[in-house]
């Protein structure tokens, strides 16, 4: 395994392990509209990043389009 692949595997393992600790604790939690919106925006950023990685791997497309760039790199608290 190359150093890049090893780092990716470690990051993936940490992400899944963290989700495994956090998600069960969400049962019974109630979020107001602002909190739900914030969580939704964060999840949209994660999905967009995952799609970008998948396109890089499957199609060799590594360029960020303008919308993806705004989604991934916007400043928190600032609307896109």
PEZIBEL-V597046 format. One record per backbone hydrogen bond with DSSP energy under -0.5 kcal/mol. CO is the residue of the C=O (numbers start at 1). NH is the residue of the N-H. If there is no record, write none. Layout:
co,nh
CO,NH
CO,NH
This chain:
co,nh
2,6
3,7
4,8
5,9
6,10
7,11
8,12
9,13
10,14
11,15
12,16
13,17
14,18
15,19
16,20
17,21
18,22
19,23
22,25
23,26
24,27
26,29
32,36
33,37
34,38
35,39
36,40
37,41
38,42
39,43
40,44
41,45
42,46
43,47
44,48
45,49
46,50
47,51
48,52
49,53
50,54
51,55
52,56
53,57
54,58
55,59
55,60
55,61
56,60
60,62
65,69
66,70
67,71
68,72
69,73
70,74
75,78
